Amino acid sequence: MCTKRFSAVEIGGLTLKNRIVFAPTSLGLRGEELEQKITAIAEGGCAMIIIGDVPVSDRGFFSLSGKKGFAHYRRLCELIHAGGSLACAQLHQSDSDVKGMLRYIPGLLTKKITAEELRRLLNQQTGRYITQLSSQKVSAITSSFGKAAVLAKQAGFDMIQIHGDRMCGSFSSGIYNERTDSYGGSPEKRAHFAVEAVSAVRQALPDMTIEYKLAVRQENPHYGNAGILTEELPVFIPMLEKAGVNSFHVALADHSSLTDTIPPASHPYFGEEGCFLRYCDCVRKITKLPVCGVGGLTDPDFVEQQLADGRIAYAAMSRQLIADPAWPDKLRSGQKGNIRRCIRCNTECLGGIQKHRGVRCIYDKAEP
């Protein structure tokens, strides 16, 4: 089938076999269930799987620096490659004040505080936390992106995505960043953290393809608290390009309600198909680099049109490929009518995250 979505695309020297990728997602699954989910998505025909929230820190089970963490990611890369897809590591540094979170643990355990309320409370501390970090600590964190990227390549990842939300997004944000040193103030200074993180990866791996998740926030109406205002994009994008970015993965900035960044079909502002592509339009006016669109992409004809029109260079999906990992292969083999379309109900995907039981789908018990 000769369609744009099944044509190859090159990103920084890396060739994707088609233009459908699995968007970075914290699945919250473990062991065999996680491996089965990743395998199904890889074998379903997408070009690449982005493994979400790979920490650059050397602490914790999922650290690339630890033997168990490294083995975990190497195993995922092996499964992804065996399924015929490429693997991308989304590197990030958390901007949550872990010590500040401890005071809320009793309330969380007794269910006086819900997971969503805890998220809101942590977000309220973000600005103070990143503003009070010493410049030496900040520099050490940005340098760790390079070290983590080297380990990610050794584990088998084909591409690196820098998570432009989390700490990158908070430093970029005029809402959270109140620093008065070289990391805060003007948009140019607020871009300093992200630029250093990208530069660290580029210096460590000169030939590695680097995608930047560009977190965009907006006003009137207000959505997102971290990230970059659309009018600041002309400052940030050239700086990120110069640092070594090869493509931009564009989405709404985080640190607000999860139903904004993972919007259901009933969302008052982001209910439509391709709900975040409006931000891709802003980015595309500034850069000639490939732009990846994400957000409520489920309809094959709609996705094809956006690709054919050049609105986006490739499309990222999470909930749709969780609902039906074989979305690409079913289209390629003429089985469009057999696709299990994501209805964006958020019942078992976002609902699974919020209830700490992992990302699943209402279709999971259905016959293939």
Residue frames as qw, qx, qy, qz and C-alpha x, y, z in Angstrom:
[[0.000, 0.889, 0.457, 0.000, 0.00, 0.00, 0.00],
 [0.466, 0.280, 0.012, 0.839, 1.64, 3.20, -1.20],
 [0.276, -0.898, -0.298, -0.167, 0.83, 5.72, 1.52],
 [0.128, 0.784, -0.353, 0.495, 2.86, 8.37, 3.25],
 [0.660, -0.605, 0.321, -0.308, 2.60, 6.65, 6.63],
 [0.952, -0.101, 0.262, 0.125, 4.44, 3.61, 5.27],
 [0.594, 0.701, -0.190, 0.344, 7.24, 5.53, 3.59],
 [0.735, -0.219, -0.276, 0.580, 10.65, 5.67, 5.26],
 [0.036, -0.969, 0.006, -0.244, 11.87, 8.84, 6.96],
 [0.698, 0.156, -0.350, 0.605, 15.42, 9.80, 7.93],
 [0.380, -0.911, -0.054, -0.151, 16.09, 11.58, 11.22],
 [0.269, -0.843, 0.467, 0.000, 19.65, 12.66, 11.82],
 [0.228, 0.501, -0.823, -0.138, 21.06, 9.77, 9.81],
 [0.295, 0.034, 0.919, -0.260, 18.73, 7.17, 11.35],
 [0.375, -0.023, -0.583, -0.721, 16.17, 5.67, 8.99],
 [0.503, 0.108, 0.651, -0.558, 12.70, 4.81, 10.28],
 [0.193, 0.119, 0.900, 0.372, 10.99, 2.17, 8.14],
 [0.062, -0.674, -0.617, -0.402, 7.69, 4.04, 8.39],
 [0.023, 0.452, -0.125, 0.883, 6.28, 7.13, 10.08],
 [0.696, -0.561, -0.215, -0.392, 4.47, 5.59, 13.04],
 [0.354, 0.301, -0.709, 0.530, 6.22, 5.48, 16.43],
 [0.573, -0.586, -0.571, 0.052, 5.12, 4.52, 19.92],
 [0.060, -0.811, 0.135, -0.567, 5.10, 7.63, 22.09],
 [0.273, 0.244, -0.740, 0.564, 7.02, 7.60, 25.39],
 [0.675, -0.471, -0.232, -0.518, 4.79, 6.13, 28.06],
 [0.119, -0.362, 0.799, -0.465, 5.37, 5.16, 31.68],
 [0.613, -0.125, -0.660, -0.415, 3.51, 1.86, 31.45],
 [0.488, -0.442, 0.471, -0.586, 3.84, 0.95, 35.13],
 [0.973, 0.017, -0.113, -0.201, 4.06, -2.76, 34.25],
 [0.316, -0.657, 0.684, -0.012, 6.66, -5.22, 35.40],
 [0.513, -0.201, 0.833, 0.045, 8.24, -8.47, 34.32],
 [0.333, 0.185, 0.856, 0.349, 6.53, -10.69, 31.81],
 [0.254, 0.789, 0.537, -0.155, 3.52, -8.41, 31.33],
 [0.012, 0.843, -0.193, -0.501, 5.76, -5.48, 30.36],
 [0.252, -0.329, 0.767, 0.491, 7.78, -7.65, 27.99],
 [0.349, 0.430, 0.820, 0.142, 4.63, -8.98, 26.35],
 [0.194, 0.882, 0.299, -0.306, 3.28, -5.44, 25.86],
 [0.069, -0.743, 0.421, 0.515, 6.52, -4.15, 24.34],
 [0.332, -0.085, 0.860, 0.377, 6.84, -7.22, 22.11],
 [0.362, 0.621, 0.695, -0.022, 3.29, -6.84, 20.82],
 [0.160, 0.911, 0.052, -0.375, 3.84, -3.18, 19.93],
 [0.174, -0.579, 0.632, 0.485, 7.16, -3.92, 18.22],
 [0.314, 0.086, 0.899, 0.294, 5.70, -6.81, 16.23],
 [0.338, 0.698, 0.561, -0.290, 2.65, -4.71, 15.29],
 [0.582, 0.555, 0.367, 0.468, 4.61, -2.81, 12.68],
 [0.068, -0.995, -0.013, 0.077, 5.54, 0.58, 14.15],
 [0.613, 0.650, -0.288, 0.345, 8.96, 1.95, 13.22],
 [0.319, 0.345, -0.569, 0.675, 10.20, 2.79, 16.69],
 [0.591, -0.661, -0.462, -0.019, 9.31, 2.48, 20.36],
 [0.102, 0.625, -0.350, 0.690, 10.29, 5.29, 22.71],
 [0.610, -0.364, -0.643, 0.287, 10.85, 3.97, 26.21],
 [0.158, -0.842, -0.108, -0.504, 9.59, 6.70, 28.51],
 [0.479, -0.811, 0.190, -0.278, 11.22, 8.22, 31.59],
 [0.878, 0.061, -0.263, 0.395, 14.67, 6.64, 31.51],
 [0.377, -0.919, -0.002, 0.114, 16.41, 8.44, 34.40],
 [0.523, 0.679, -0.357, 0.372, 19.83, 10.04, 33.99],
 [0.461, -0.697, 0.425, -0.348, 20.35, 9.68, 37.73],
 [0.436, 0.325, -0.834, 0.088, 22.59, 6.88, 38.96],
 [0.264, -0.085, 0.758, -0.590, 20.12, 6.04, 41.74],
 [0.714, 0.183, 0.235, -0.634, 17.14, 3.72, 41.75],
 [0.735, 0.056, 0.674, 0.037, 16.25, 0.36, 40.21],
 [0.662, 0.659, 0.344, 0.093, 15.70, 1.74, 36.73],
 [0.080, -0.875, 0.338, 0.339, 19.01, 3.57, 36.57],
 [0.799, 0.550, -0.243, 0.023, 21.15, 2.73, 33.56],
 [0.085, 0.714, -0.627, 0.299, 24.14, 2.86, 35.91],
 [0.609, -0.316, 0.645, -0.337, 23.00, -0.15, 37.93],
 [0.076, -0.173, 0.946, 0.265, 23.39, -3.75, 36.81],
 [0.286, 0.435, 0.834, -0.182, 19.69, -4.54, 37.17],
 [0.310, 0.758, 0.166, -0.549, 18.59, -1.34, 35.49],
 [0.125, 0.562, -0.619, -0.534, 21.02, -1.75, 32.61],
 [0.145, 0.023, 0.978, 0.149, 19.92, -5.37, 32.12],
 [0.339, 0.585, 0.617, -0.403, 16.28, -4.23, 32.14],
 [0.345, 0.758, -0.096, -0.545, 16.81, -1.76, 29.30],
 [0.018, 0.413, -0.820, -0.395, 19.03, -4.12, 27.34],
 [0.282, 0.237, 0.928, -0.052, 16.28, -6.73, 27.50],
 [0.388, 0.713, 0.373, -0.450, 13.69, -4.23, 26.24],
 [0.211, 0.687, -0.447, -0.533, 15.96, -3.24, 23.35],
 [0.134, -0.167, 0.949, 0.232, 16.44, -6.90, 22.43],
 [0.346, 0.470, 0.785, -0.205, 12.67, -7.45, 22.37],
 [0.321, 0.781, 0.086, -0.529, 12.06, -4.31, 20.34],
 [0.118, 0.575, -0.654, -0.477, 14.70, -5.19, 17.76],
 [0.224, 0.031, 0.970, 0.094, 13.48, -8.77, 17.53],
 [0.361, 0.616, 0.631, -0.304, 10.03, -7.39, 16.76],
 [0.496, 0.487, 0.453, 0.558, 11.37, -5.31, 13.88],
 [0.051, -0.967, -0.182, -0.170, 11.38, -1.85, 15.48],
 [0.414, 0.450, -0.362, 0.703, 14.00, 0.63, 16.58],
 [0.551, -0.626, -0.483, 0.266, 14.41, 1.62, 20.22],
 [0.151, 0.654, -0.098, 0.734, 14.67, 5.15, 21.61],
 [0.487, -0.383, -0.591, 0.516, 15.47, 6.10, 25.22],
 [0.111, -0.848, -0.185, -0.485, 13.67, 9.13, 26.65],
 [0.541, -0.026, -0.479, 0.691, 16.23, 10.54, 29.08],
 [0.268, -0.792, -0.202, -0.510, 14.92, 12.68, 31.92],
 [0.284, 0.064, -0.631, 0.719, 15.67, 14.12, 35.31],
 [0.294, -0.689, -0.663, -0.025, 12.82, 14.34, 37.77],
 [0.061, 0.462, -0.141, 0.873, 11.96, 17.77, 39.14],
 [0.666, -0.602, -0.345, -0.273, 10.05, 16.39, 42.13],
 [0.085, -0.622, 0.569, -0.531, 11.33, 17.30, 45.55],
 [0.676, -0.102, -0.730, -0.013, 11.60, 13.80, 47.01],
 [0.270, -0.071, -0.653, 0.703, 12.35, 15.04, 50.53],
 [0.305, -0.006, 0.120, -0.945, 9.43, 17.42, 50.34],
 [0.634, -0.094, -0.566, -0.519, 7.19, 14.54, 49.30],
 [0.359, -0.012, -0.872, 0.332, 7.81, 12.60, 52.51],
 [0.205, 0.053, 0.481, -0.850, 5.38, 14.73, 54.49],
 [0.639, 0.128, -0.148, -0.744, 2.54, 13.55, 52.25],
 [0.351, 0.153, -0.918, -0.102, 3.22, 9.81, 52.51],
 [0.127, 0.166, 0.838, -0.503, 1.01, 9.22, 55.59],
 [0.483, 0.408, 0.198, -0.749, -1.93, 10.93, 53.89],
 [0.510, 0.362, -0.612, -0.485, -1.36, 8.92, 50.73],
 [0.202, 0.081, -0.970, 0.110, -1.22, 5.63, 52.63],
 [0.173, 0.324, 0.746, -0.555, -4.40, 6.43, 54.53],
 [0.191, 0.476, 0.708, 0.485, -6.05, 7.59, 51.30],
 [0.060, -0.804, -0.342, 0.484, -6.67, 11.06, 52.68],
 [0.096, 0.694, -0.360, -0.616, -4.62, 12.30, 49.73],
 [0.865, 0.416, 0.275, -0.051, -5.30, 10.93, 46.26],
 [0.704, -0.010, 0.354, 0.615, -2.57, 10.37, 43.66],
 [0.291, 0.708, 0.327, 0.554, -3.85, 13.35, 41.67],
 [0.331, -0.937, -0.057, -0.097, -3.79, 15.56, 44.76],
 [0.727, -0.471, 0.239, 0.439, -0.22, 14.43, 45.50],
 [0.582, 0.356, 0.361, 0.636, 0.74, 15.33, 41.94],
 [0.026, 0.889, 0.217, 0.401, -0.72, 18.81, 42.41],
 [0.556, -0.822, 0.067, 0.109, 1.11, 19.28, 45.72],
 [0.745, -0.193, 0.316, 0.555, 4.43, 18.21, 44.20],
 [0.425, 0.602, 0.337, 0.585, 3.92, 20.54, 41.25],
 [0.208, -0.955, -0.124, -0.172, 3.43, 23.40, 43.67],
 [0.638, -0.671, 0.236, 0.294, 6.91, 22.71, 45.07],
 [0.809, 0.341, 0.234, 0.418, 8.62, 22.46, 41.70],
 [0.259, 0.882, -0.020, 0.392, 9.47, 26.12, 41.33],
 [0.448, -0.826, 0.314, -0.136, 11.07, 26.42, 44.74],
 [0.898, -0.204, 0.339, 0.194, 12.96, 23.15, 44.26],
 [0.739, 0.421, 0.196, 0.488, 14.62, 24.00, 40.92],
 [0.079, 0.926, -0.052, 0.366, 15.20, 27.61, 41.92],
 [0.532, -0.774, 0.327, -0.107, 17.14, 26.59, 45.03],
 [0.952, 0.058, 0.107, 0.282, 19.41, 24.02, 43.34],
 [0.349, -0.713, 0.314, 0.521, 23.03, 25.16, 43.36],
 [0.529, 0.723, -0.299, -0.330, 24.59, 25.96, 39.98],
 [0.026, -0.476, 0.877, 0.050, 27.16, 23.21, 40.62],
 [0.505, 0.140, 0.815, -0.247, 24.36, 20.69, 41.16],
 [0.627, 0.646, 0.159, -0.405, 22.58, 21.87, 38.01],
 [0.324, 0.698, -0.587, -0.253, 25.74, 21.50, 35.95],
 [0.230, -0.256, 0.936, -0.071, 26.27, 18.00, 37.34],
 [0.616, 0.360, 0.611, -0.343, 22.72, 17.05, 36.35],
 [0.596, 0.714, -0.106, -0.353, 23.04, 18.30, 32.77],
 [0.112, 0.594, -0.785, -0.135, 26.37, 16.48, 32.43],
 [0.476, -0.066, 0.852, -0.207, 24.69, 13.26, 33.53],
 [0.736, 0.521, 0.152, -0.404, 22.58, 13.30, 30.35],
 [0.448, 0.664, -0.576, -0.166, 25.73, 12.56, 28.37],
 [0.137, -0.345, 0.909, -0.188, 26.80, 9.73, 30.65],
 [0.628, 0.207, 0.629, -0.408, 23.33, 8.19, 30.56],
 [0.672, 0.611, -0.137, -0.396, 23.22, 8.46, 26.76],
 [0.239, 0.542, -0.803, -0.068, 26.44, 6.45, 26.46],
 [0.313, -0.073, 0.898, -0.300, 24.98, 3.73, 28.67],
 [0.675, 0.430, 0.328, -0.503, 21.74, 3.80, 26.67],
 [0.564, 0.608, -0.468, -0.305, 23.66, 3.21, 23.46],
 [0.044, 0.374, -0.920, 0.113, 25.55, 0.35, 25.10],
 [0.495, 0.128, 0.735, -0.446, 22.20, -1.15, 26.16],
 [0.354, 0.258, 0.821, 0.366, 21.09, -1.14, 22.52],
 [0.244, 0.795, 0.379, -0.405, 19.10, 2.06, 22.04],
 [0.565, 0.390, 0.431, 0.585, 19.21, 3.50, 18.52],
 [0.059, 0.651, 0.180, 0.735, 18.15, 7.03, 19.37],
 [0.275, -0.280, -0.565, 0.726, 17.96, 9.42, 22.33],
 [0.125, -0.758, -0.382, -0.513, 15.05, 11.66, 23.21],
 [0.193, 0.050, -0.476, 0.857, 15.65, 14.44, 25.72],
 [0.176, -0.667, -0.723, 0.034, 12.54, 14.85, 27.84],
 [0.143, 0.390, 0.041, 0.909, 11.68, 18.53, 27.50],
 [0.576, -0.680, -0.169, -0.420, 9.26, 18.30, 30.38],
 [0.816, -0.370, -0.277, 0.346, 10.35, 17.20, 33.86],
 [0.465, -0.624, -0.030, 0.627, 13.41, 19.24, 34.89],
 [0.329, 0.114, 0.439, 0.828, 14.14, 20.54, 31.38],
 [0.082, -0.662, -0.564, -0.487, 10.61, 21.87, 31.15],
 [0.435, -0.801, -0.347, 0.221, 10.64, 23.39, 34.61],
 [0.456, -0.402, 0.140, 0.782, 13.86, 25.27, 33.94],
 [0.204, 0.284, 0.539, 0.766, 12.36, 26.45, 30.63],
 [0.173, -0.726, -0.638, -0.188, 9.23, 27.76, 32.32],
 [0.056, 0.458, -0.136, 0.877, 8.75, 31.38, 33.27],
 [0.670, -0.562, -0.194, -0.443, 6.23, 30.15, 35.83],
 [0.904, -0.374, -0.151, 0.142, 8.56, 27.84, 37.76],
 [0.726, 0.118, -0.108, 0.668, 12.04, 29.20, 37.10],
 [0.187, -0.973, -0.103, -0.088, 12.78, 32.13, 39.41],
 [0.780, -0.231, 0.046, 0.579, 16.56, 31.80, 39.34],
 [0.077, 0.979, -0.045, -0.185, 18.73, 34.88, 38.97],
 [0.465, -0.495, 0.587, 0.440, 21.89, 33.18, 37.69],
 [0.131, 0.363, -0.658, -0.647, 22.77, 32.01, 34.18],
 [0.006, -0.197, -0.969, -0.148, 19.95, 29.40, 34.32],
 [0.012, 0.684, 0.706, -0.183, 17.08, 31.82, 34.91],
 [0.008, -0.554, -0.035, 0.832, 15.51, 35.06, 33.83],
 [0.429, 0.490, -0.321, -0.687, 15.26, 35.68, 30.09],
 [0.942, 0.231, 0.065, -0.235, 14.11, 32.91, 27.69],
 [0.585, 0.607, -0.516, 0.151, 17.74, 32.57, 26.57],
 [0.087, -0.480, 0.746, -0.453, 18.83, 31.88, 30.14],
 [0.751, -0.070, 0.449, -0.480, 15.90, 29.60, 30.88],
 [0.880, 0.402, -0.192, -0.162, 16.94, 27.54, 27.83],
 [0.071, 0.714, -0.682, 0.139, 20.40, 27.06, 29.33],
 [0.612, -0.246, 0.710, -0.245, 19.55, 23.82, 31.20],
 [0.856, 0.377, 0.318, -0.156, 18.03, 22.11, 28.15],
 [0.527, 0.785, -0.325, 0.001, 20.84, 23.27, 25.89],
 [0.154, -0.626, 0.747, -0.162, 23.44, 21.89, 28.28],
 [0.749, -0.035, 0.623, -0.223, 21.61, 18.55, 28.47],
 [0.807, 0.577, 0.097, -0.078, 21.47, 18.24, 24.68],
 [0.296, 0.821, -0.483, 0.076, 25.09, 19.36, 24.32],
 [0.463, -0.486, 0.723, -0.165, 26.21, 16.75, 26.83],
 [0.839, 0.207, 0.496, -0.087, 24.61, 13.99, 24.73],
 [0.648, 0.759, -0.068, 0.000, 25.98, 15.40, 21.47],
 [0.034, 0.795, -0.598, 0.100, 29.50, 15.66, 22.86],
 [0.581, -0.308, 0.740, -0.144, 29.39, 12.14, 24.28],
 [0.605, 0.261, 0.738, 0.146, 27.82, 10.62, 21.14],
 [0.030, 0.442, -0.291, -0.848, 28.61, 12.75, 18.07],
 [0.203, 0.040, -0.765, -0.609, 26.72, 10.46, 15.67],
 [0.047, 0.369, 0.888, -0.270, 23.67, 9.66, 17.79],
 [0.145, -0.513, -0.483, -0.695, 20.26, 10.89, 16.61],
 [0.104, -0.238, -0.600, 0.757, 18.76, 13.21, 19.22],
 [0.187, -0.623, -0.558, -0.515, 15.07, 14.07, 19.41],
 [0.041, 0.030, -0.478, 0.877, 13.88, 16.75, 21.80],
 [0.136, -0.632, -0.761, -0.046, 10.44, 16.51, 23.36],
 [0.076, 0.227, -0.010, 0.971, 9.39, 20.12, 23.05],
 [0.155, -0.568, -0.757, 0.284, 6.87, 20.90, 25.78],
 [0.017, 0.352, 0.218, 0.910, 4.69, 23.87, 24.83],
 [0.063, -0.526, -0.692, 0.490, 2.46, 25.72, 27.27],
 [0.058, 0.473, 0.440, 0.761, -0.16, 28.24, 26.34],
 [0.053, 0.298, 0.480, -0.824, -2.26, 31.03, 27.77],
 [0.444, 0.344, 0.049, -0.826, -5.81, 32.14, 26.98],
 [0.756, -0.606, 0.004, -0.249, -6.82, 29.52, 27.97],
 [0.126, -0.701, 0.683, -0.161, -4.03, 28.44, 30.29],
 [0.996, -0.034, -0.025, -0.081, -2.74, 24.88, 29.87],
 [0.828, 0.179, -0.243, 0.472, 0.55, 23.52, 31.13],
 [0.387, -0.917, 0.046, 0.082, 2.91, 25.08, 33.65],
 [0.598, -0.404, 0.461, 0.517, 6.33, 23.80, 32.63],
 [0.599, 0.410, 0.549, 0.415, 7.67, 24.23, 29.13],
 [0.256, -0.143, 0.254, 0.922, 7.81, 27.04, 26.61],
 [0.378, 0.663, 0.332, -0.555, 5.29, 29.62, 25.51],
 [0.698, 0.531, 0.411, 0.249, 4.65, 29.65, 21.76],
 [0.219, 0.967, -0.057, 0.115, 6.07, 33.17, 21.52],
 [0.420, -0.740, 0.514, 0.109, 9.32, 31.90, 23.11],
 [0.913, 0.167, 0.350, 0.128, 9.80, 29.15, 20.52],
 [0.573, 0.780, -0.094, 0.234, 11.88, 31.40, 18.20],
 [0.166, -0.805, 0.525, -0.221, 14.40, 31.70, 21.03],
 [0.728, -0.334, 0.584, -0.133, 14.49, 28.09, 22.21],
 [0.913, 0.340, 0.224, -0.020, 14.41, 26.21, 18.91],
 [0.545, 0.752, -0.315, 0.195, 17.55, 27.72, 17.29],
 [0.246, -0.687, 0.622, -0.283, 19.47, 27.23, 20.53],
 [0.822, -0.121, 0.530, -0.170, 18.42, 23.57, 20.71],
 [0.830, 0.557, 0.007, 0.033, 19.28, 23.06, 17.05],
 [0.265, 0.804, -0.476, 0.236, 22.75, 24.52, 17.58],
 [0.509, -0.521, 0.629, -0.270, 23.24, 22.23, 20.59],
 [0.005, -0.277, 0.936, 0.215, 22.66, 19.18, 18.39],
 [0.589, 0.276, 0.611, -0.451, 18.96, 18.33, 18.19],
 [0.105, -0.057, 0.805, 0.581, 17.88, 16.43, 15.04],
 [0.276, -0.436, -0.676, -0.527, 14.09, 16.52, 15.44],
 [0.233, -0.155, 0.421, -0.863, 11.32, 17.84, 17.66],
 [0.276, -0.381, -0.880, -0.062, 8.58, 15.79, 19.32],
 [0.118, -0.258, 0.078, -0.956, 5.94, 18.42, 20.10],
 [0.399, -0.493, -0.773, -0.030, 3.35, 18.16, 22.86],
 [0.344, -0.822, -0.102, -0.442, 1.54, 20.13, 25.54],
 [0.160, 0.471, -0.646, 0.579, 3.64, 20.97, 28.59],
 [0.575, -0.322, -0.744, 0.108, 3.07, 18.97, 31.75],
 [0.226, -0.085, -0.539, 0.807, 2.60, 19.96, 35.41],
 [0.491, -0.080, 0.050, -0.866, -1.11, 20.50, 35.21],
 [0.802, 0.001, 0.425, -0.419, -3.91, 17.95, 35.23],
 [0.368, -0.176, 0.859, 0.308, -3.06, 14.60, 33.64],
 [0.475, 0.576, 0.664, -0.033, -6.32, 14.85, 31.71],
 [0.251, 0.887, -0.111, -0.370, -4.80, 17.82, 29.88],
 [0.000, -0.614, 0.726, 0.308, -1.63, 16.06, 28.73],
 [0.049, 0.063, 0.979, 0.187, -3.53, 12.77, 28.22],
 [0.400, 0.127, 0.144, -0.896, -6.86, 14.27, 27.18],
 [0.407, 0.306, 0.856, -0.090, -10.03, 12.20, 26.85],
 [0.152, 0.397, 0.638, 0.642, -12.36, 12.70, 23.90],
 [0.211, -0.823, -0.524, -0.059, -14.61, 14.71, 26.23],
 [0.454, -0.337, -0.126, 0.815, -11.90, 17.29, 27.01],
 [0.197, 0.864, 0.349, -0.306, -13.28, 20.83, 26.53],
 [0.116, 0.869, -0.300, -0.375, -10.20, 22.06, 24.63],
 [0.021, 0.503, -0.823, -0.264, -8.21, 19.00, 23.48],
 [0.722, 0.129, 0.592, -0.334, -11.02, 16.64, 22.52],
 [0.712, 0.616, -0.117, -0.317, -10.36, 16.59, 18.79],
 [0.937, 0.135, 0.132, 0.294, -8.20, 14.20, 16.78],
 [0.615, 0.354, -0.034, 0.704, -4.60, 15.39, 16.67],
 [0.296, -0.899, -0.323, 0.017, -5.24, 17.75, 19.59],
 [0.484, -0.704, 0.137, 0.501, -1.64, 18.96, 19.96],
 [0.645, 0.320, 0.398, 0.569, -0.83, 19.43, 16.27],
 [0.067, 0.972, 0.167, 0.153, -1.58, 23.15, 16.61],
 [0.457, -0.798, 0.301, 0.252, 1.77, 23.40, 18.41],
 [0.707, 0.026, 0.515, 0.483, 3.52, 21.53, 15.58],
 [0.384, 0.805, 0.329, 0.312, 2.26, 24.27, 13.25],
 [0.200, -0.971, 0.124, 0.027, 4.06, 26.86, 15.38],
 [0.646, -0.491, 0.483, 0.330, 7.29, 24.84, 15.51],
 [0.707, 0.332, 0.499, 0.374, 7.31, 24.07, 11.79],
 [0.257, 0.947, 0.124, 0.146, 7.41, 27.80, 10.97],
 [0.285, -0.892, 0.349, 0.042, 10.72, 28.10, 12.80],
 [0.447, -0.466, 0.741, 0.185, 12.67, 24.95, 11.94],
 [0.633, 0.416, -0.497, -0.423, 13.41, 22.78, 8.93],
 [0.039, -0.251, 0.950, -0.180, 14.09, 19.78, 11.14],
 [0.415, -0.277, -0.806, -0.317, 11.55, 16.90, 11.21],
 [0.375, -0.244, 0.369, -0.815, 8.60, 17.50, 13.52],
 [0.251, -0.175, -0.952, -0.010, 6.80, 14.63, 15.24],
 [0.461, -0.336, -0.041, -0.820, 3.15, 15.09, 16.15],
 [0.251, -0.145, -0.921, 0.262, 1.34, 13.43, 19.03],
 [0.231, 0.140, 0.452, -0.850, -1.97, 13.70, 20.85],
 [0.605, 0.366, 0.464, -0.534, -5.22, 11.85, 20.19],
 [0.369, 0.448, -0.618, -0.531, -4.06, 10.29, 16.93],
 [0.587, 0.027, 0.776, -0.230, -6.28, 7.29, 16.18],
 [0.703, 0.586, 0.283, -0.287, -7.83, 7.69, 12.73],
 [0.692, -0.036, 0.493, 0.526, -5.76, 6.26, 9.85],
 [0.398, 0.706, 0.395, 0.433, -7.12, 8.68, 7.26],
 [0.187, -0.982, -0.016, -0.025, -6.51, 11.70, 9.48],
 [0.629, -0.568, 0.372, 0.379, -2.94, 10.61, 10.24],
 [0.654, 0.256, 0.498, 0.510, -2.28, 9.97, 6.56],
 [0.230, 0.884, 0.279, 0.298, -3.51, 13.44, 5.62],
 [0.347, -0.918, 0.143, 0.130, -1.29, 15.18, 8.18],
 [0.663, -0.320, 0.499, 0.457, 1.73, 13.30, 6.89],
 [0.549, 0.480, 0.516, 0.449, 0.86, 13.83, 3.24],
 [0.078, 0.958, 0.193, 0.196, 0.34, 17.56, 3.78],
 [0.550, 0.373, -0.337, 0.667, 3.73, 17.86, 5.49],
 [0.437, -0.780, -0.001, -0.448, 2.16, 19.09, 8.70],
 [0.650, -0.589, 0.478, -0.049, 4.23, 16.47, 10.55],
 [0.332, 0.554, -0.739, -0.189, 7.10, 14.25, 9.43],
 [0.432, -0.049, -0.900, 0.033, 6.08, 11.31, 11.62],
 [0.587, -0.499, -0.123, -0.626, 3.33, 10.49, 14.08],
 [0.131, 0.195, -0.856, 0.460, 3.60, 9.27, 17.67],
 [0.693, -0.365, -0.315, -0.537, 0.85, 7.24, 19.31],
 [0.075, -0.272, 0.838, -0.468, 0.51, 5.79, 22.78],
 [0.570, 0.101, 0.566, -0.586, -3.10, 4.99, 23.63],
 [0.766, 0.411, -0.179, -0.462, -3.92, 3.84, 20.09],
 [0.539, 0.408, -0.737, 0.013, -1.03, 1.35, 19.99],
 [0.201, -0.155, 0.826, -0.503, -1.95, 0.18, 23.49],
 [0.703, 0.239, 0.294, -0.601, -5.51, -0.39, 22.26],
 [0.915, 0.366, 0.170, -0.014, -4.28, -2.17, 19.12],
 [0.456, -0.598, 0.478, 0.453, -0.52, -2.76, 18.76],
 [0.527, 0.148, 0.705, 0.451, -1.13, -4.06, 15.22],
 [0.276, 0.821, 0.215, -0.451, -2.57, -0.74, 13.98],
 [0.096, 0.663, -0.514, -0.536, 0.27, -0.34, 11.41],
 [0.151, -0.137, 0.938, 0.280, 0.24, -3.93, 10.15],
 [0.366, 0.523, 0.740, -0.211, -3.55, -4.09, 9.89],
 [0.315, 0.809, 0.007, -0.497, -3.50, -0.98, 7.70],
 [0.002, 0.548, -0.710, -0.442, -0.67, -2.33, 5.58],
 [0.134, 0.029, 0.976, 0.169, -2.53, -5.60, 4.98],
 [0.313, -0.221, -0.499, -0.777, -5.87, -3.97, 4.17],
 [0.408, -0.436, -0.794, 0.114, -7.57, -4.77, 7.49],
 [0.020, -0.298, 0.155, -0.942, -8.54, -1.23, 8.39],
 [0.622, -0.403, -0.269, -0.615, -11.99, -2.41, 9.45],
 [0.828, -0.270, -0.477, 0.121, -10.47, -4.74, 12.05],
 [0.307, 0.350, -0.419, 0.779, -8.58, -2.06, 13.93],
 [0.426, -0.662, -0.570, 0.238, -9.54, -1.60, 17.57],
 [0.175, 0.669, 0.031, 0.721, -9.83, 2.15, 17.66],
 [0.295, -0.206, -0.545, 0.757, -8.91, 3.96, 20.86],
 [0.121, -0.770, -0.528, -0.339, -12.00, 5.85, 22.01],
 [0.199, 0.407, -0.307, 0.837, -9.95, 8.03, 24.39],
 [0.620, -0.628, -0.374, -0.286, -12.01, 7.01, 27.41],
 [0.102, 0.615, -0.564, 0.542, -8.90, 6.95, 29.68],
 [0.831, -0.418, -0.051, -0.364, -10.53, 4.20, 31.75],
 [0.953, -0.242, 0.053, 0.174, -7.70, 1.67, 31.97],
 [0.650, 0.442, -0.111, 0.608, -4.75, 3.65, 30.56],
 [0.003, -0.567, 0.270, -0.779, -4.73, 6.91, 32.52],
 [0.754, -0.495, -0.018, -0.431, -6.97, 5.22, 35.08],
 [0.940, -0.069, -0.238, 0.237, -4.33, 2.54, 35.53],
 [0.430, 0.417, -0.308, 0.739, -1.65, 5.17, 36.10],
 [0.305, -0.571, 0.153, -0.746, -3.73, 7.00, 38.67],
 [0.862, -0.387, 0.045, -0.324, -4.56, 3.80, 40.54],
 [0.159, -0.664, 0.730, -0.024, -0.96, 2.53, 40.40],
 [0.815, 0.021, 0.568, -0.110, -1.88, -0.70, 38.65],
 [0.391, -0.176, 0.674, 0.602, -0.24, -0.07, 35.29],
 [0.390, 0.413, -0.219, -0.793, -1.39, 1.00, 31.85],
 [0.336, 0.182, 0.914, 0.138, -3.89, -1.33, 30.23],
 [0.269, 0.041, -0.382, -0.883, -6.87, -0.95, 27.88],
 [0.673, 0.108, 0.380, -0.626, -10.59, -1.73, 27.92],
 [0.784, 0.398, -0.336, -0.338, -9.90, -3.96, 24.90],
 [0.018, -0.550, 0.829, -0.099, -7.33, -6.14, 26.66],
 [0.514, -0.004, 0.811, -0.278, -9.83, -8.93, 27.36],
 [0.715, 0.524, 0.045, -0.460, -11.20, -8.85, 23.83],
 [0.856, 0.118, 0.428, 0.265, -10.26, -11.38, 21.20],
 [0.263, -0.416, 0.412, 0.767, -7.55, -10.22, 18.74]]
